[in-house]
Amino acid sequence: MSSLTTALTDGTSGVFSAGDPAQRVLDLARDHGWRTYAVRLTQPTDKKAFLKRAAKDLDLPDYFGHTWDSLADCLRDFEDEPGTLLSFEGIEQLGAKDRATLIDIFTERVEEGTKPFLVVVAD
C-alpha cells in the first residue's frame, strides 16, 4: 500500500494493482481528500452491461454515449483537486478484449490528464 500512499500524498497519477480490499483503498484516498468512485463487478459482464454499470457508478453525464470512446471522453472530465481515485473490483469478470480496452482507456487518462487520476484494481 506504500506506493499508493505515496501517489496519494504526491498527487501522482497511475494505474495500480492492490492486494488490499477496495474499501481500504477508498478510505485511504478519502483520508487524503481525493474524490473517489468505485466500480464492482461480481459476475461475468459484457461491454454493454459494463458501460451501463460504469455510467451509474461513475455518475457519468446524460450525454454519455455508452461506447468506449465516450467513456474515455468522460474520464477526461474528472479533474478534481487534489485528485480522483477510481477503485475497480472484478476486472476479471470482463472478457480479455474488453479488459485490455479498459486498461488502455485508464492508461490514456492517466497520461493525458491535467489533474491526478489513480485507478486501483483492487481485490
N, CA and C atoms as a LAMMPS dump frame, in Angstrom:
ITEM: TIMESTEP
0
ITEM: NUMBER OF ATOMS
369
ITEM: BOX BOUNDS ff ff ff
-5.0000000000000000e+02 5.0000000000000000e+02
-5.0000000000000000e+02 5.0000000000000000e+02
-5.0000000000000000e+02 5.0000000000000000e+02
ITEM: ATOMS id mol type element x y z
1 1 1 N 0.835 -1.194 0
2 1 2 C 0 0 0
3 1 3 C 0.872 1.246 0
4 2 1 N 2.153 1.118 0.293
5 2 2 C 3.004 2.301 0.417
6 2 3 C 3.136 3.069 -0.888
7 3 1 N 3.204 2.39 -2.043
8 3 2 C 3.298 3.124 -3.309
9 3 3 C 2.01 3.882 -3.581
10 4 1 N 0.878 3.319 -3.193
11 4 2 C -0.397 4.026 -3.341
12 4 3 C -0.452 5.221 -2.398
13 5 1 N -0.01 5.045 -1.176
14 5 2 C 0.028 6.151 -0.22
15 5 3 C 0.917 7.273 -0.744
16 6 1 N 2.051 6.923 -1.299
17 6 2 C 2.954 7.923 -1.872
18 6 3 C 2.279 8.651 -3.023
19 7 1 N 1.594 7.916 -3.897
20 7 2 C 0.902 8.537 -5.03
21 7 3 C -0.177 9.506 -4.546
22 8 1 N -0.91 9.118 -3.524
23 8 2 C -1.951 9.998 -2.987
24 8 3 C -1.352 11.25 -2.358
25 9 1 N -0.277 11.08 -1.632
26 9 2 C 0.38 12.211 -0.972
27 9 3 C 1.016 13.153 -1.984
28 10 1 N 1.657 12.585 -3.008
29 10 2 C 2.374 13.392 -4
30 10 3 C 1.49 13.892 -5.141
31 11 1 N 0.251 13.391 -5.234
32 11 2 C -0.62 13.783 -6.331
33 11 3 C -0.189 13.199 -7.661
34 12 1 N 0.224 11.957 -7.622
35 12 2 C 0.706 11.265 -8.811
36 12 3 C -0.43 10.477 -9.455
37 13 1 N -0.444 10.415 -10.771
38 13 2 C -1.415 9.6 -11.497
39 13 3 C -0.833 8.225 -11.769
40 14 1 N -1.706 7.237 -11.96
41 14 2 C -1.226 5.904 -12.307
42 14 3 C -2.323 4.871 -12.262
43 15 1 N -1.998 3.699 -12.758
44 15 2 C -2.873 2.535 -12.675
45 15 3 C -2.147 1.528 -11.792
46 16 1 N -2.772 1.163 -10.686
47 16 2 C -2.163 0.285 -9.693
48 16 3 C -2.97 -0.986 -9.536
49 17 1 N -2.291 -2.034 -9.144
50 17 2 C -2.941 -3.251 -8.702
51 17 3 C -2.71 -3.313 -7.201
52 18 1 N -3.779 -3.506 -6.451
53 18 2 C -3.655 -3.505 -4.996
54 18 3 C -4.131 -4.829 -4.428
55 19 1 N -3.37 -5.339 -3.502
56 19 2 C -3.765 -6.552 -2.812
57 19 3 C -4.704 -6.275 -1.657
58 20 1 N -4.996 -5.021 -1.438
59 20 2 C -5.86 -4.639 -0.329
60 20 3 C -7.317 -4.592 -0.767
61 21 1 N -8.233 -4.786 0.172
62 21 2 C -9.655 -4.675 -0.16
63 21 3 C -9.989 -3.278 -0.681
64 22 1 N -10.943 -3.225 -1.594
65 22 2 C -11.321 -1.952 -2.22
66 22 3 C -11.709 -0.904 -1.176
67 23 1 N -12.434 -1.301 -0.151
68 23 2 C -12.881 -0.311 0.839
69 23 3 C -11.693 0.347 1.535
70 24 1 N -10.669 -0.416 1.794
71 24 2 C -9.471 0.164 2.424
72 24 3 C -8.816 1.187 1.5
73 25 1 N -8.746 0.868 0.209
74 25 2 C -8.179 1.788 -0.784
75 25 3 C -9.009 3.073 -0.849
76 26 1 N -10.334 2.92 -0.889
77 26 2 C -11.219 4.092 -0.951
78 26 3 C -11.082 4.956 0.303
79 27 1 N -11.032 4.316 1.466
80 27 2 C -10.879 5.064 2.722
81 27 3 C -9.567 5.838 2.75
82 28 1 N -8.5 5.212 2.295
83 28 2 C -7.197 5.876 2.258
84 28 3 C -7.248 7.103 1.35
85 29 1 N -7.849 6.955 0.184
86 29 2 C -7.959 8.083 -0.742
87 29 3 C -8.794 9.209 -0.137
88 30 1 N -9.895 8.868 0.487
89 30 2 C -10.748 9.893 1.121
90 30 3 C -9.996 10.594 2.246
91 31 1 N -9.196 9.834 3
92 31 2 C -8.394 10.435 4.075
93 31 3 C -7.417 11.473 3.527
94 32 1 N -7.014 11.31 2.259
95 32 2 C -6.11 12.261 1.611
96 32 3 C -6.872 13.348 0.847
97 33 1 N -8.201 13.363 0.963
98 33 2 C -9.017 14.398 0.347
99 33 3 C -9.369 14.158 -1.116
100 34 1 N -9.09 12.976 -1.626
101 34 2 C -9.362 12.678 -3.032
102 34 3 C -10.833 12.333 -3.234
103 35 1 N -11.358 12.673 -4.405
104 35 2 C -12.696 12.24 -4.79
105 35 3 C -12.589 10.78 -5.2
106 36 1 N -13.562 9.968 -4.807
107 36 2 C -13.472 8.535 -5.078
108 36 3 C -14.71 8.019 -5.806
109 37 1 N -14.454 7.013 -6.605
110 37 2 C -15.507 6.276 -7.301
111 37 3 C -15.162 4.799 -7.187
112 38 1 N -16.186 3.958 -7.2
113 38 2 C -15.959 2.518 -7.133
114 38 3 C -16.832 1.805 -8.159
115 39 1 N -16.212 0.9 -8.876
116 39 2 C -16.927 0.008 -9.785
117 39 3 C -16.639 -1.408 -9.315
118 40 1 N -17.691 -2.182 -9.145
119 40 2 C -17.53 -3.559 -8.662
120 40 3 C -18.349 -4.495 -9.535
121 41 1 N -17.657 -5.41 -10.181
122 41 2 C -18.319 -6.43 -10.991
123 41 3 C -18.26 -7.754 -10.238
124 42 1 N -19.399 -8.428 -10.12
125 42 2 C -19.451 -9.666 -9.353
126 42 3 C -19.789 -10.881 -10.207
127 43 1 N -20.074 -10.657 -11.485
128 43 2 C -20.39 -11.766 -12.383
129 43 3 C -19.891 -11.432 -13.784
130 44 1 N -19.751 -12.439 -14.632
131 44 2 C -19.287 -12.164 -15.996
132 44 3 C -20.122 -11.061 -16.647
133 45 1 N -19.419 -10.11 -17.257
134 45 2 C -20.056 -8.9 -17.764
135 45 3 C -19.547 -8.597 -19.167
136 46 1 N -20.483 -8.287 -20.068
137 46 2 C -20.079 -7.897 -21.416
138 46 3 C -19.926 -6.376 -21.491
139 47 1 N -19.469 -5.897 -22.625
140 47 2 C -19.211 -4.467 -22.812
141 47 3 C -20.454 -3.629 -22.522
142 48 1 N -21.571 -4.009 -23.07
143 48 2 C -22.805 -3.231 -22.899
144 48 3 C -23.185 -3.12 -21.417
145 49 1 N -23.157 -4.253 -20.724
146 49 2 C -23.511 -4.237 -19.298
147 49 3 C -22.496 -3.448 -18.487
148 50 1 N -21.207 -3.581 -18.836
149 50 2 C -20.19 -2.832 -18.111
150 50 3 C -20.389 -1.328 -18.285
151 51 1 N -20.608 -0.881 -19.517
152 51 2 C -20.762 0.56 -19.756
153 51 3 C -22.003 1.106 -19.052
154 52 1 N -23.05 0.314 -18.962
155 52 2 C -24.243 0.723 -18.211
156 52 3 C -23.898 0.861 -16.727
157 53 1 N -23.147 -0.107 -16.215
158 53 2 C -22.721 -0.077 -14.811
159 53 3 C -21.81 1.123 -14.543
160 54 1 N -20.857 1.36 -15.463
161 54 2 C -19.932 2.485 -15.309
162 54 3 C -20.68 3.808 -15.298
163 55 1 N -21.683 3.947 -16.156
164 55 2 C -22.461 5.193 -16.193
165 55 3 C -23.064 5.492 -14.824
166 56 1 N -23.575 4.462 -14.178
167 56 2 C -24.194 4.636 -12.856
168 56 3 C -23.139 4.871 -11.776
169 57 1 N -22.153 3.953 -11.704
170 57 2 C -21.175 4.005 -10.622
171 57 3 C -20.252 5.219 -10.687
172 58 1 N -19.982 5.704 -11.899
173 58 2 C -19.095 6.858 -12.066
174 58 3 C -19.875 8.164 -12.204
175 59 1 N -21.196 8.061 -12.077
176 59 2 C -22.062 9.238 -12.175
177 59 3 C -21.756 10.033 -13.456
178 60 1 N -21.721 9.3 -14.582
179 60 2 C -21.402 9.939 -15.858
180 60 3 C -22.577 10.792 -16.33
181 61 1 N -22.294 11.829 -17.11
182 61 2 C -23.358 12.753 -17.541
183 61 3 C -24.347 12.087 -18.499
184 62 1 N -25.495 12.717 -18.654
185 62 2 C -26.551 12.189 -19.519
186 62 3 C -26.099 12.005 -20.958
187 63 1 N -25.142 12.793 -21.396
188 63 2 C -24.693 12.687 -22.783
189 63 3 C -23.723 11.517 -23.011
190 64 1 N -23.394 10.758 -21.974
191 64 2 C -22.523 9.595 -22.129
192 64 3 C -23.139 8.652 -23.156
193 65 1 N -22.372 8.296 -24.178
194 65 2 C -22.887 7.526 -25.301
195 65 3 C -22.772 6.021 -25.198
196 66 1 N -22.349 5.487 -24.063
197 66 2 C -22.232 4.049 -23.846
198 66 3 C -21.343 3.364 -24.887
199 67 1 N -20.217 4.015 -25.19
200 67 2 C -19.179 3.438 -26.052
201 67 3 C -17.848 3.617 -25.334
202 68 1 N -16.829 2.882 -25.782
203 68 2 C -15.503 3.043 -25.186
204 68 3 C -14.995 4.474 -25.389
205 69 1 N -15.181 5.031 -26.587
206 69 2 C -14.725 6.402 -26.844
207 69 3 C -15.41 7.398 -25.937
208 70 1 N -16.694 7.215 -25.728
209 70 2 C -17.432 8.12 -24.852
210 70 3 C -16.955 7.988 -23.4
211 71 1 N -16.646 6.777 -22.962
212 71 2 C -16.105 6.598 -21.615
213 71 3 C -14.783 7.342 -21.483
214 72 1 N -13.915 7.187 -22.472
215 72 2 C -12.623 7.881 -22.444
216 72 3 C -12.827 9.393 -22.372
217 73 1 N -13.767 9.913 -23.159
218 73 2 C -14.056 11.355 -23.146
219 73 3 C -14.546 11.809 -21.774
220 74 1 N -15.445 11.043 -21.178
221 74 2 C -15.989 11.433 -19.872
222 74 3 C -14.927 11.376 -18.782
223 75 1 N -14.021 10.402 -18.84
224 75 2 C -12.966 10.312 -17.828
225 75 3 C -12.023 11.51 -17.899
226 76 1 N -11.887 12.108 -19.064
227 76 2 C -11.05 13.311 -19.19
228 76 3 C -11.621 14.478 -18.383
229 77 1 N -12.931 14.419 -18.109
230 77 2 C -13.576 15.487 -17.344
231 77 3 C -13.408 15.324 -15.84
232 78 1 N -12.828 14.223 -15.384
233 78 2 C -12.576 14.016 -13.961
234 78 3 C -11.341 14.829 -13.599
235 79 1 N -11.561 16.027 -13.101
236 79 2 C -10.463 16.965 -12.848
237 79 3 C -10.551 17.526 -11.425
238 80 1 N -10.758 16.662 -10.47
239 80 2 C -10.932 17.11 -9.098
240 80 3 C -9.595 17.349 -8.411
241 81 1 N -9.594 18.247 -7.435
242 81 2 C -8.43 18.526 -6.597
243 81 3 C -8.638 17.851 -5.254
244 82 1 N -7.67 17.219 -4.646
245 82 2 C -6.322 17.068 -5.161
246 82 3 C -6.213 15.995 -6.224
247 83 1 N -7.269 15.18 -6.415
248 83 2 C -7.242 14.155 -7.442
249 83 3 C -8.463 13.252 -7.361
250 84 1 N -8.534 12.329 -8.297
251 84 2 C -9.637 11.37 -8.369
252 84 3 C -9.068 9.963 -8.323
253 85 1 N -9.676 9.111 -7.495
254 85 2 C -9.295 7.711 -7.431
255 85 3 C -10.497 6.865 -7.822
256 86 1 N -10.277 5.955 -8.74
257 86 2 C -11.294 5.018 -9.165
258 86 3 C -10.858 3.626 -8.716
259 87 1 N -11.639 3.015 -7.856
260 87 2 C -11.375 1.657 -7.402
261 87 3 C -12.185 0.705 -8.278
262 88 1 N -11.513 -0.308 -8.796
263 88 2 C -12.173 -1.254 -9.695
264 88 3 C -12.001 -2.661 -9.15
265 89 1 N -13.12 -3.289 -8.829
266 89 2 C -13.115 -4.682 -8.365
267 89 3 C -13.767 -5.556 -9.415
268 90 1 N -13.2 -6.704 -9.662
269 90 2 C -13.819 -7.675 -10.544
270 90 3 C -13.485 -7.501 -12.009
271 91 1 N -12.337 -6.902 -12.302
272 91 2 C -11.961 -6.697 -13.702
273 91 3 C -11.895 -8.029 -14.456
274 92 1 N -11.63 -9.108 -13.737
275 92 2 C -11.574 -10.423 -14.379
276 92 3 C -12.935 -10.887 -14.891
277 93 1 N -13.996 -10.18 -14.497
278 93 2 C -15.34 -10.511 -14.977
279 93 3 C -15.574 -10.046 -16.418
280 94 1 N -14.704 -9.175 -16.912
281 94 2 C -14.785 -8.734 -18.309
282 94 3 C -14.015 -9.7 -19.187
283 95 1 N -14.415 -9.811 -20.437
284 95 2 C -13.658 -10.607 -21.389
285 95 3 C -12.285 -9.997 -21.614
286 96 1 N -11.361 -10.787 -22.116
287 96 2 C -9.974 -10.338 -22.286
288 96 3 C -9.875 -9.086 -23.161
289 97 1 N -10.603 -9.043 -24.253
290 97 2 C -10.55 -7.889 -25.16
291 97 3 C -11.088 -6.623 -24.478
292 98 1 N -12.226 -6.745 -23.792
293 98 2 C -12.798 -5.59 -23.094
294 98 3 C -11.9 -5.145 -21.946
295 99 1 N -11.303 -6.099 -21.249
296 99 2 C -10.382 -5.781 -20.152
297 99 3 C -9.185 -4.988 -20.675
298 100 1 N -8.626 -5.425 -21.798
299 100 2 C -7.475 -4.721 -22.387
300 100 3 C -7.861 -3.327 -22.849
301 101 1 N -9.036 -3.202 -23.447
302 101 2 C -9.507 -1.885 -23.891
303 101 3 C -9.679 -0.953 -22.702
304 102 1 N -10.265 -1.449 -21.637
305 102 2 C -10.492 -0.628 -20.449
306 102 3 C -9.176 -0.171 -19.825
307 103 1 N -8.213 -1.066 -19.718
308 103 2 C -6.903 -0.68 -19.177
309 103 3 C -6.256 0.373 -20.073
310 104 1 N -6.403 0.236 -21.382
311 104 2 C -5.879 1.254 -22.306
312 104 3 C -6.543 2.607 -22.063
313 105 1 N -7.844 2.606 -21.846
314 105 2 C -8.568 3.86 -21.581
315 105 3 C -8.08 4.486 -20.279
316 106 1 N -7.938 3.679 -19.237
317 106 2 C -7.437 4.195 -17.956
318 106 3 C -6.024 4.754 -18.118
319 107 1 N -5.179 4.033 -18.812
320 107 2 C -3.792 4.465 -19.005
321 107 3 C -3.737 5.762 -19.795
322 108 1 N -4.555 5.871 -20.819
323 108 2 C -4.601 7.099 -21.609
324 108 3 C -5.013 8.284 -20.743
325 109 1 N -6.014 8.093 -19.879
326 109 2 C -6.468 9.178 -18.998
327 109 3 C -5.362 9.581 -18.031
328 110 1 N -4.668 8.6 -17.504
329 110 2 C -3.561 8.87 -16.585
330 110 3 C -2.491 9.707 -17.279
331 111 1 N -2.149 9.343 -18.503
332 111 2 C -1.065 10.004 -19.228
333 111 3 C -1.443 11.386 -19.752
334 112 1 N -2.711 11.608 -20.071
335 112 2 C -3.12 12.854 -20.711
336 112 3 C -3.801 13.846 -19.781
337 113 1 N -4.229 13.41 -18.622
338 113 2 C -4.97 14.287 -17.732
339 113 3 C -4.103 15.356 -17.103
340 114 1 N -4.747 16.452 -16.75
341 114 2 C -4.017 17.548 -16.116
342 114 3 C -4.085 17.485 -14.593
343 115 1 N -5.025 16.728 -14.056
344 115 2 C -5.146 16.554 -12.603
345 115 3 C -4.869 15.093 -12.253
346 116 1 N -4.372 14.834 -11.056
347 116 2 C -4.074 13.47 -10.66
348 116 3 C -5.297 12.532 -10.77
349 117 1 N -5.043 11.373 -11.32
350 117 2 C -6.084 10.367 -11.534
351 117 3 C -5.453 9.003 -11.288
352 118 1 N -5.984 8.301 -10.302
353 118 2 C -5.492 6.964 -9.964
354 118 3 C -6.577 5.941 -10.202
355 119 1 N -6.206 4.845 -10.819
356 119 2 C -7.096 3.696 -10.948
357 119 3 C -6.439 2.58 -10.157
358 120 1 N -7.204 1.995 -9.258
359 120 2 C -6.692 0.896 -8.444
360 120 3 C -7.561 -0.334 -8.713
361 121 1 N -6.94 -1.341 -9.275
362 121 2 C -7.595 -2.609 -9.478
363 121 3 C -7.408 -3.373 -8.173
364 122 1 N -8.488 -3.476 -7.405
365 122 2 C -8.395 -3.974 -6.035
366 122 3 C -8.935 -5.397 -5.929
367 123 1 N -8.492 -6.075 -4.878
368 123 2 C -9.015 -7.417 -4.584
369 123 3 C -10.375 -7.309 -3.95
